[in-house]
Amino acid sequence: MSYKKRILVAPLNWGLGHATRCIPVIEALENHGYEPIIASDGIALALLKKEFPHLTALELPHYHIEYAKRGVFFKLKIIRLLPQMLKAIRTEKRIIRNIIKEYAIQGIISDNRLGARSKSIPSVFITHQLNVLTGTTTWITTPLHRRFIKKYNECWVPDVEHAPNLSGKLGHSEENSLRLKYIGPLSRLHKKPIAKKYDLMVILSGTEPQRRMLEEKLREELKNYSGKTLFVRGVVEADEEVIQDGNITFYNFMNSAALEDAFNQSEVILCRSGYSTIMDLAQMGRKAFFIPTPGRYEQEYLAKKLKKSGLVPYATQNDFKISDLRKADHYKGLKHIAGDMKWKDLFCLFEGK
């Protein structure tokens, strides 16, 4: 039996996006002869355990990231929670040291987990936010984030380096001290020639209470919509639950295979403008309508960027009406953007090359 190098893959638990975009990374590691070890917390860890039940999965500290009920207070809440977050990161660093010893880890891939790194083994940071947009405090948050990034051997940006690209100024910087590799958009989904089944697919994610608040609003709005609808609530639980209510089919969550079919079978996708969702939409070549999370400058920026490019319309959470969906017909929708980086070349880092 040949020896497999163990690589720790640790996505941030902030909604499902960081975990879902690590799925193709984990698959690539397995396909190239490595043994991935999964580490996260909350719904991100729960999702990856369902996707990879055969892999070792370890729990890391919760970062205590929560949304405010009103978007205008989001920044204030994050500032208030900062001491807890920093404490969690310090605890995480200690746990990571123990994991490295106990499981003989020989490389780390962290998706925005700031304490998941080591000076003794190659450590990679995945992010699409080289510029962290936080309104009037961007001048603080961006340099602070880059200080963490510089502690890693490499930073992998899930986008292409030149225009046209998906992340815009979020994932592109003139800072030349960062060891960047543009690895191309990451998506767990694949386009298939499947007959359309749904007029609309709603897919929710994100941290509470904003996920729940949008779900409640959309349930009310959909009472005025007659099209066949698939509604994925984004609540990862022990068992998959399916409920039929008139023209709407509700799922609490879907695994990757089911979600891939659902994307292929749906005409329009109604969702947040999170970057991982945008990468999925581009991979599938889908038309969409965005409702950015209130107070999330990153999502607001991406929604405005893609609307200005004539690709996807959006509305604020307070202003959205189900009749707004008709606007998607007048936009081009997202298209696949291929990167030229090969997994084999990226994984050379773990081989000392």
N, C-alpha and C positions, 0 to 999 in steps of 0.2 A: 504493500500500500504506500503510495507516494505521499510525501509530506506537503501539506498545504499551508502557505503563509496566512496567518489570521490578520484581517484588517477590520478595525472597529469603525462602524458607520453610525454617526450620532447626529440625527436631525433635531432641530429645535421644535418643541411642542408649542406652536403658535398657529392654531388652526391645523389644517391637514396638509397644506401646500409643501412645507419643507419635507415632510415624510413621503408624500407621493412622488416628489421629484427625485427622492433617493432610491425609489424602486428600480429604475433602469440602471442606476449605479451599482446596486446590490446584484442585480442580474448579470451585469457585465463582469463584476468581480468573480462570480461563480463560473461564468463562461470562460474566464481566463485562468482558471485553476486556483483561485484564492478561496479562503473560507471566511465569509463575512460574519462578524459578530455585531448584532444590533444593540444600540443603547439610546434610550430616550425616556420620556415619561408621558403620562396621560393618554389622550386619544391618539397621539402620534405613535406611541409605542404599541397601543392596542391595534392600530391599523396594520403596522408592519408585522406584528405577530400573526395576524390573520393571513397576510400575504405570504409570509415565509415561516410556516409553523415548524419547519425542520431545522431552523437556525436558532442558535443561542440568542436570547433576548434579555438584556439587563436594564435595570431601572436607574435613571439619573435624577438629580434633584429637580423639582419644579421651579421654574423661573418666576412664578407669581405674576405673570403677565395677564392683565385683565383690561377689557375695554370699559370706558365709562358709558353710562346709559345715554348721555348726550355727548356727541362727538366733540363739541367745543371744549369739553373737560378732559379729553383723552390724554393730552400732554401733561396736564396737572396730575392725573392719576399715575402716569408712568413715573413722573418725578417723585411722587410720594412713595411708590413701590421700589424705587431705585436701591435703597439700602438692602431690602430683601433679595433683590435680584443679584446684587454684588456678593451677598453672603452665599447665595445658591451657587454662584460661579466659583467661589473659593472652595466650597464643599465639593463641587463637581471636579475640580482639579485634583483634589485628594483622592476621590473615588476613581478617577481615571488612572492615577498612579497605581492603585491597587489592582485595577482591572488588567493593566498592562502586565503586571507581574503574575497574576493568577492565571491569565489566559494566554500568556506568551504572545501578546499582540505585537505585530511588526510594522504597523502603519495605522494612521487615523485619518478618516475623512469626516470632517465636521461640517454640517450644514447650519451655520449660524449659531452653534453652541460655543460660546466664548471660552469655556473652560476645558473643552475637549481637545487637548493638544499635549505634546510632550517634546522636550528638548532632546530626548534620547532616541526617538524614532521619527521617521518622516511623517509630517502632519500637514494635512490639506484643509483649507477653508473654502467652502462653497458659498457664494453669495452673488446676488445680482445688484446689490446695493453698495457700490463704491462711493456713491453720494447718498447719504441718508437724509431724506427730505423731511424736516420737522417744522416747516414754517420759519418763524423768526429765530429758531435755535439751530438751524441747519449748520451754521458756522461752528457750532460746538459739537453736534452729534457726528458730523462727517469726519473731522480729524480724530475724534475719539474712537470711532469704529475702525479707522485705518490703522490706528496704533495697535489694536488687537490683531488685525489682518497681517501686519508685518511680523508678528510673532510666529507665523506659520511658514513652512517651507515654500508652499505655493498657494495661490488663490485661484480657484477655478470659477470662471464666470459663465453661467449657463445662457449664453447668447453668442452671436457672431460679433467680430471686432468692428467691422465697418458697416455702413448703411447699405441697404435697409436692415434694421435690426428691431428687436422687440422692446428692449429695456430703455432705450434713449439715454438721457443723461444719468439715469440711475446706475447703469452698468458700464459707463464709459467715463474715464478720468484722464486728465493730463498728468496726474501724479505718476512719475516714472520710477519711483522706488518700490512700488508694489510688484511682486513677482506673479504677474497675471498670465493665465492661459484661458483663452476663450474656447470653451468646449462645445459650443452649439447648444440650442435649446434642449431641455430634458423633458421627456414625456413618457409615461408608461403606456400610452395608447397608440393604436395603429388604425389607419384608415382602411375600411373594408367596403366592398360593394354590396351593401345590405339594403333591402327595401325599407322605405320610411314607414315608421309606425306611430310616431308622435309629432304633433304640431309644435309642441313646446316641451323643453326639458328645463326644469329648475334644479340647480345644484347649489347647495349652501355649504359653507365652511366658516372657519373663523372662531374667535374666542367669544365666550358669553360675556355680557348678555346680548351683544349685537346680533349674533346668529339667530337667537330665539326671537328677537324683536323683528327682524326681517321676515322670519318664517310666519309670524303672526300677521304681519302686514300683507304678505303675499297670499296667504290663505283667504284673507278677506277680499283682496283684489280679484282673485281667481274665480270668485262667485259670479263675476261678470264676463267670464271667458268660456266659450263653448268648445274650443279646440281640445283635442286629446292631449293630455298633459302627464308627464312623468315628473314627479317631485322627489328629489333626493335630499333628505333633511340634513345630512352631514352629522348624524349622531351615531358614533361607533359604540355598539352594544354587543353583548354576548351572542345574541342571535339576530339574524336578519329578519326584519318584520316588514310585511307587505300588506297594505290596506288599500282597498278600492273604495273610492268615494265619488260616485257619479262618473264624470269624465276624467277624474284625476287618480293616478296610481301613486301612492306614497310608499317610499322606501326609507327606512331609518339610515341605511348606508348601503353601498355596493362595493364588492371587491373589484379588482382591476378588470377582470374578464367581462363581468356584467356591465361595468361602466363603459368599457370600450364599445360593446354592442349598443348601449343606450345612446352614446354620442353619435354613432353611425346611423341610428334609426331616427334621429330627431332633426327637425328643420331648423329650429332656432334654440339657442341656449341662453337662459336668463341666469345671471350669476354675479358674484363679486368680481372686481377687476384686479384680483390678486395675480401676481406674476406667474405662479405655477399653473393657474387656470388659463391664463393667456397662452402659455406654452402648449397646453393641451389643445386649446382651440386652434392654434396655428398648425399643430401637427395634424389635426383632423380637417382643416380647411373649412371651419364652420362659421356661420353667421351667428351673432350674439347680441345681447343687450346687457349693459353693465349697470350695477348699482354699487358704487364704491362704499366701503365701510366708513361711516361718519368719523371724521377726525384722523383718518389714515391718509396722510399727505401722499404717500407712495401710490396708493390705489387711485387717489384723485388725480395725480399727475398722469398715470398710465391711461386712465379713462379719457382725460382731456387730449392726450397725445394721439390716441387711436381714433378719437372722434375727429380731430383736426385733419388726420390723414385720410379721412373718408372710409374708415374700416369698420368701426363699431360705435353705435350711439350709446349714450348713457343718461341717467337721471339720478338726482339725489334720492336718498331713502325717503325723505319726507315728501318729496314732490311726485314720486313715481305713481303712475296710473297704468293699469293694464293696457289701455288703448295706446300707450307709448310704444308698445312692441311693434306696431306697424312701421315705425321708423326704420327698423332693421332692414326692411326691403330695399331701402334707398342707400344702403351702405354695402361696400364690397365684401366684408367679412375678412377674417384672417387667413393668411396663406402660409404654407410650410416654408421655413427658412432653414436650410441645411448648413451645418458646420462641417469643417474639414478635419477636425481633430479626431484621432483614432484612440480607442480605449487602450490598446496595447502601448501606444506611445505615452499616454498619461500614467499608466501603471508602472512605467520604468522607474519612477521615483521610489517605488517600494523594492526595486531590485538594485538600488544603489547606482543607477545609470543616469 
